[in-house]
């Protein structure tokens, strides 16, 4: 009987959970998963400014799902999260588990804003959690790169160079002053996002008190593998957007280390681990906070070179802009050359064509070209140029605690197949009926590409032979050789 009932689902039956960051990528999938797999959850309080979410699959299976979702107006940069007294009273008495997903994930966020939302917002939530009468667990979603200044990362807390509380005293300073000292403050962290996440983890360790806390550290969160359906994303601002741009033939060159591990975790696998961690933390109440590194590199390693080689040609997308043929290099000059050849010149020619037919140029302002801007691509460069080794003892331990029913209801990291996952990303953009058309379009582009190459070669050769006597003699020699060869072949065929 124990193996036929989901332990995780049974725990959340009748429980009330609080989700922050519900309108974010992971927050949306977390709520959908709760409503889909934990039907008996009592209520889901969502701290949002706006509560618009995709609900199709849930609406079919649970028509009254809107009765379970209770939006709470909150602002993490304001004291007490700016929650009304009525909502505050209800939350303090009802909430059993908190899932803290709210954060700014911009790599170039000013340090002041990153501290306000990621660090101070978490501090405010911890103070709120201490007042909750029936709270059983608090799960904080961090990032596997919070300590990316180390190459081997254990599932432990690491010290930070500056006390978070002291830094929070600086947020009331002028933004330009904080911006000026930011490089000295973040040290060997690559950006304010990872630095603020490291500070947040340390702050949680300091101020958790008697709370049952767990921290989830997902690596690069990509499109879903299975749930809500294969290949789903809500925007192009993550790694999946780069995959689609490559599959469309728009992104043609990337500066990264081809041999570095591409540690990409599907969003639904990260959410499944997060929900399971909430169950385990509440049921077992560990003495010290548990940290779960949610990464795929150790179990299913895949390097960036493997993603670039033939992946996009074997999985053509519908109506590609050009032939998918990405160049992966770690050399700056080579990357700049191919950027000029494959990105700048085609964009200029497209705009020139639009001007000639009387339309406004659009390439520099398009979403795809924004993705290809050097500044946008440089944000990912640090993470695609290095490899990390994450330990996963706690994550492995959690998998052993789950019964077969739980593993059947939710898919976890151990079942991930990297190449199969990449195909799922493309299915979201090209349905089965369009796959043949995509292949035919790809073949047509290949033919046009070869024809253009041949035409360009002939033009260059004609110019060269017109100016060089040696080239003319070589050309006549080759023509004479070909003529003799075909004549000999024809003569041999007639004899037989």
C-alpha positions in Angstrom: 0.0 0.0 0.0 2.9 2.3 0.8 4.3 2.0 -2.7 0.9 2.6 -4.4 0.3 6.0 -2.8 2.4 9.0 -3.5 4.1 10.1 -0.2 4.7 13.6 -1.5 1.1 13.9 -2.8 -0.3 12.6 0.5 1.8 15.1 2.5 0.5 18.1 0.6 -3.1 16.9 0.9 -4.9 19.6 3.0 -1.8 21.8 3.2 -1.6 25.5 2.3 1.5 26.6 0.5 2.9 30.1 -0.2 4.7 30.7 -3.5 6.7 33.8 -4.2 7.7 34.7 -7.8 4.6 33.0 -9.1 4.6 34.9 -12.4 8.2 33.9 -13.1 9.3 30.9 -15.2 9.8 28.5 -12.3 6.9 29.9 -10.3 4.4 29.2 -13.1 5.6 25.6 -13.5 5.5 25.1 -9.7 1.9 26.2 -9.4 0.9 24.1 -12.4 2.6 21.0 -11.0 0.8 21.5 -7.6 -2.6 21.8 -9.3 -2.0 18.9 -11.6 -0.3 16.4 -9.3 -1.4 17.5 -5.8 -5.2 17.9 -6.3 -6.0 17.9 -2.6 -3.8 20.8 -1.7 -5.9 23.2 0.4 -4.7 26.5 -0.9 -1.9 28.1 -2.9 -1.1 31.7 -1.8 0.8 33.5 -4.5 2.7 36.7 -3.8 2.4 38.6 -7.0 1.8 42.1 -8.5 -0.1 40.5 -11.4 -1.6 37.0 -11.5 -1.9 36.0 -15.2 -0.8 32.4 -15.8 -1.4 29.7 -18.4 -4.0 27.3 -17.1 -5.2 25.1 -20.0 -4.1 21.6 -18.8 -5.2 22.4 -15.2 -8.6 23.8 -16.3 -9.3 20.4 -18.0 -8.4 18.3 -15.0 -9.5 20.6 -12.1 -12.2 23.0 -13.2 -12.4 24.8 -9.8 -8.6 25.4 -9.6 -9.2 29.1 -9.2 -10.7 28.5 -5.8 -7.4 27.1 -4.6 -5.2 30.0 -5.8 -5.3 33.0 -3.5 -3.3 36.0 -4.9 -1.6 38.2 -2.3 -0.5 41.7 -3.3 3.1 42.0 -2.2 6.2 44.1 -3.0 9.5 42.6 -1.9 11.4 45.9 -1.9 9.1 47.4 0.7 8.8 46.8 4.5 6.8 43.8 5.5 6.4 43.1 1.8 3.6 45.7 1.7 1.1 42.9 2.5 -2.3 44.1 3.8 -3.2 43.4 7.4 -6.1 41.1 6.3 -3.9 39.0 4.0 -1.2 38.9 6.6 -3.4 37.6 9.3 -4.7 34.8 7.0 -1.2 33.8 5.9 0.2 33.7 9.4 -2.4 31.2 10.5 -2.8 29.1 7.3 0.5 28.6 5.5 2.3 25.3 6.0 5.1 25.4 3.4 6.8 28.4 1.7 8.4 28.1 -1.7 10.6 31.3 -2.3 11.2 31.7 -6.0 11.0 35.5 -6.2 14.3 37.0 -7.4 15.7 39.3 -10.1 17.6 37.0 -12.5 19.2 39.7 -14.6 22.9 39.3 -14.8 23.5 43.1 -15.3 21.1 44.2 -12.5 22.5 47.2 -10.5 23.9 45.9 -7.2 21.4 48.1 -5.3 18.4 46.5 -7.0 19.8 43.0 -6.6 20.4 43.5 -2.9 16.9 45.0 -2.4 15.0 42.1 -4.1 17.2 39.1 -3.6 18.7 39.7 -0.2 16.4 42.2 1.6 13.3 40.5 0.2 14.4 37.2 1.5 15.2 38.7 4.9 11.7 40.2 5.0 10.2 36.8 4.1 12.2 35.1 6.9 10.8 37.5 9.5 7.4 36.8 8.2 8.0 33.0 8.4 9.0 33.2 12.0 5.6 34.5 12.8 3.7 31.7 11.0 2.0 29.5 13.5 1.8 26.3 11.4 4.8 26.6 9.1 6.6 23.3 8.6 9.1 24.1 5.9 10.6 26.9 3.9 12.3 26.1 0.5 14.5 28.8 -1.1 15.3 28.5 -4.8 18.9 29.7 -5.3 21.3 28.9 -8.2 24.0 26.4 -8.6 26.2 29.3 -9.6 25.9 31.2 -6.3 29.5 30.0 -5.5 30.8 29.9 -9.1 34.1 31.4 -7.9 34.8 27.8 -6.9 35.3 24.9 -9.3 34.1 22.2 -6.9 30.9 23.0 -5.2 29.6 20.9 -2.3 26.1 21.0 -0.8 27.1 23.3 2.0 27.1 26.9 3.0 30.1 28.9 1.9 31.4 32.1 3.5 31.0 35.5 1.7 33.6 38.3 1.8 31.1 40.9 3.2 28.4 40.5 5.9 25.0 40.7 4.1 23.6 42.9 6.9 26.4 45.4 6.4 25.7 45.5 2.7 22.0 46.0 3.2 22.9 49.3 5.0 24.3 50.6 1.8 21.1 50.2 -0.2 19.9 53.6 1.0 23.0 55.2 -0.6 22.9 56.9 -4.0 22.8 54.3 -6.8 25.8 55.8 -8.6 28.0 55.5 -5.5 27.1 51.8 -5.1 27.7 51.3 -8.8 31.2 52.7 -8.5 32.2 50.3 -5.8 30.4 47.3 -7.2 33.5 45.7 -8.8 35.4 45.8 -5.5 32.4 44.4 -3.6 31.6 41.4 -5.9 35.3 40.4 -6.3 35.6 37.2 -8.3 31.9 36.7 -8.8 31.1 37.4 -12.5 27.9 39.5 -11.9 25.6 40.9 -9.3 23.1 38.1 -9.7 25.4 35.3 -8.5 26.9 37.5 -5.8 23.5 38.4 -4.4 22.5 34.8 -4.4 25.6 33.9 -2.4 24.7 36.6 0.1 21.2 35.4 0.3 22.2 31.8 1.2 24.5 33.1 3.9 21.8 35.3 5.3 19.4 32.4 5.5 22.0 30.4 7.5 22.3 33.4 9.9 18.6 34.2 10.4 16.8 30.9 9.9 16.5 30.3 13.7 14.3 27.3 14.4 12.8 27.2 10.9 13.0 24.0 8.8 14.8 25.4 5.7 16.1 23.8 2.5 17.9 25.4 -0.5 17.6 24.3 -4.1 20.4 25.2 -6.4 19.4 24.6 -10.1 22.0 25.1 -12.8 20.9 26.6 -16.2 17.2 26.2 -16.2 15.9 25.4 -19.7 12.6 24.5 -21.3 10.5 21.7 -19.8 11.1 18.1 -20.7 7.7 16.6 -20.0 5.5 19.0 -18.0 3.3 20.9 -18.7 4.3 19.6 -22.1 7.7 19.0 -23.9 9.7 22.1 -24.8 7.6 24.7 -23.0 9.1 28.0 -22.1 7.4 31.4 -21.4 10.1 33.6 -23.0 13.3 33.7 -25.0 15.4 35.2 -22.3 17.0 31.9 -21.3 19.3 29.3 -22.9 16.3 27.8 -24.8 16.0 31.1 -26.7 19.6 30.7 -27.9 18.8 27.1 -29.1 15.8 28.3 -31.1 17.8 31.2 -32.6 20.5 28.6 -33.6 17.8 26.2 -35.0 16.3 29.1 -37.1 19.8 29.9 -38.5 19.8 33.3 -36.9 22.5 32.7 -34.3 25.6 31.5 -36.2 28.5 32.0 -33.8 29.0 31.7 -30.1 32.0 32.5 -28.0 32.4 29.7 -25.4 34.6 26.7 -24.5 33.5 23.8 -26.8 34.7 21.3 -24.2 33.0 22.9 -21.2 30.0 21.0 -19.8 26.6 22.3 -20.7 24.8 21.8 -17.4 21.2 22.5 -18.4 18.3 21.3 -16.2 14.8 21.2 -17.5 12.4 23.4 -15.5 10.0 20.6 -14.6 12.8 18.5 -13.2 14.0 21.4 -11.0 10.4 21.9 -9.8 9.9 18.2 -9.1 13.0 18.2 -6.9 11.8 21.5 -5.2 8.4 20.0 -4.2 10.0 16.7 -3.0 12.5 18.7 -0.9 9.5 20.5 0.7 8.0 17.2 1.7 11.3 15.8 3.0 12.2 18.9 5.0 8.7 19.1 6.6 8.6 15.3 7.4 12.1 14.7 8.6 13.0 18.2 10.1 16.8 17.9 9.6 18.9 19.6 12.3 20.7 21.8 9.8 19.4 23.2 6.5 19.8 20.9 3.6 21.2 22.1 0.3 20.3 20.3 -3.0 22.5 20.9 -6.0 20.0 20.4 -8.9 22.5 19.8 -11.8 22.8 17.3 -14.7 26.5 17.4 -15.5 27.6 14.6 -13.2 24.9 12.1 -14.2 24.4 13.0 -17.9 27.4 15.0 -19.1 27.0 17.0 -22.3 29.4 19.5 -23.7 28.7 22.6 -25.8 30.5 21.0 -28.8 28.0 18.1 -28.8 25.1 20.5 -28.8 26.6 22.5 -31.7 27.6 19.5 -33.9 24.7 18.4 -36.2 22.0 19.1 -33.5 20.4 21.9 -35.4 20.7 20.3 -38.8 19.2 17.0 -37.6 16.3 18.9 -36.0 15.3 21.6 -38.5 12.7 24.1 -37.3 9.9 25.4 -39.4 10.7 28.2 -41.8 14.4 28.6 -40.9 16.0 32.0 -41.7 19.3 30.4 -42.9 20.9 27.0 -42.7 21.6 26.2 -39.1 25.3 26.1 -38.9 26.7 27.4 -35.6 30.4 28.1 -35.0 31.6 27.5 -31.5 35.0 29.1 -30.6 36.8 30.3 -27.6 39.0 32.7 -29.7 37.9 36.3 -29.4 39.2 37.4 -32.9 37.6 34.4 -34.6 34.3 35.1 -32.9 34.4 38.7 -33.9 35.1 37.8 -37.5 32.2 35.4 -37.8 29.9 37.8 -35.9 30.6 40.4 -38.6 30.2 37.9 -41.5 27.2 36.0 -40.2 25.3 38.6 -38.1 26.2 42.2 -39.1 26.3 41.8 -42.9 23.1 39.8 -43.2 21.3 42.2 -40.9 22.5 45.2 -43.0 21.4 43.4 -46.3 18.0 42.6 -44.8 17.5 46.3 -43.9 18.8 47.4 -47.3 16.2 45.2 -49.0 13.4 46.6 -46.8 14.4 50.1 -47.6 14.5 49.4 -51.3 10.9 48.1 -51.2 9.7 51.0 -49.2 9.5 49.4 -45.7 11.1 50.4 -42.4 14.2 48.6 -41.3 13.5 46.2 -38.4 16.5 43.9 -37.9 18.3 46.0 -35.2 15.0 46.3 -33.2 13.9 42.7 -33.5 13.8 40.3 -30.5 16.2 38.0 -32.3 18.8 40.7 -33.0 18.6 41.9 -29.4 19.6 38.3 -28.4 22.6 38.5 -30.7 23.9 41.8 -29.3 27.5 41.5 -27.9 26.3 42.7 -24.4 23.5 40.1 -24.3 25.7 37.2 -25.4 28.6 38.3 -23.0 26.3 37.6 -20.0 26.3 33.9 -20.8 29.9 33.7 -21.8 31.3 33.1 -18.3 28.9 30.1 -17.8 29.6 28.6 -21.2 33.4 29.0 -20.9 33.9 27.2 -17.6 33.0 23.8 -16.1 32.0 23.0 -12.5 31.9 19.9 -10.4 28.8 19.8 -8.2 28.4 17.2 -5.5 24.9 15.7 -5.3 24.8 13.5 -2.1 21.7 15.2 -0.7 19.8 15.0 -4.0 20.7 11.3 -4.4 19.6 10.7 -0.8 16.2 12.4 -1.5 15.7 10.2 -4.6 16.2 7.1 -2.4 13.5 8.3 0.0 10.9 8.5 -2.7 8.7 5.5 -3.5 8.0 4.1 -7.0 4.7 6.0 -7.1 6.4 9.3 -6.5 9.0 8.6 -9.2 6.2 7.6 -11.6 4.2 10.8 -11.0 7.3 13.0 -11.3 10.4 12.7 -13.4 13.7 13.4 -11.8 17.3 14.1 -12.9 18.4 10.5 -13.0 16.0 9.8 -15.9 17.2 12.8 -18.0 18.5 12.0 -21.5 20.3 15.1 -22.9 19.9 14.4 -26.6 16.3 13.4 -26.2 15.7 16.6 -24.2 17.1 18.8 -26.9 14.7 17.3 -29.4 11.8 18.1 -27.0 12.9 21.8 -27.0 12.3 21.9 -30.8 8.9 20.1 -30.7 7.4 23.1 -29.0 8.1 25.1 -32.2 7.6 22.6 -35.0 4.7 20.1 -34.8 4.9 16.7 -36.5 2.8 17.7 -39.5 5.3 20.5 -40.3 8.5 18.4 -39.8 8.5 17.3 -43.5 8.0 20.9 -44.6 10.9 21.9 -42.4 13.1 19.3 -43.9 12.2 20.3 -47.4 12.8 24.0 -46.5 16.2 23.0 -45.1 17.1 21.2 -48.3 16.0 24.2 -50.4 18.2 26.5 -48.3 21.1 24.1 -48.7 20.7 24.0 -52.5 20.5 27.8 -52.6 23.6 28.0 -50.4 25.6 25.7 -52.7 24.4 27.6 -55.8 25.5 30.9 -54.3 28.9 29.5 -53.4 29.3 28.1 -57.0 28.2 31.4 -58.5 30.6 33.4 -56.3 33.5 31.0 -57.2 32.8 31.4 -60.9 32.7 35.2 -60.7 35.9 35.4 -58.7 37.6 32.9 -61.0 36.5 34.9 -64.1 37.9 38.1 -62.7 41.1 36.3 -61.7 41.6 34.7 -65.2 40.9 38.0 -66.9 43.8 39.6 -65.0 46.3 36.8 -64.9 48.0 35.0 -67.8 49.0 32.1 -65.5 45.4 31.7 -64.4 44.3 31.6 -68.0 46.8 29.0 -69.0 45.8 26.9 -65.9 42.1 27.2 -66.8 42.7 26.1 -70.4 44.8 23.2 -69.2 42.0 22.0 -66.9 39.4 22.4 -69.7 41.6 20.4 -72.1 42.2 17.7 -69.5 38.5 17.4 -68.8 37.7 17.2 -72.5 40.3 14.5 -73.1 39.0 12.5 -70.1 35.3 12.6 -71.3 36.4 11.7 -74.8 38.3 8.7 -73.6 35.5 7.6 -71.4 33.0 7.9 -74.3 35.4 6.0 -76.6 35.7 3.1 -74.1 31.9 3.0 -73.7 31.3 2.7 -77.5 33.9 -0.1 -77.9 32.1 -2.2 -75.3 
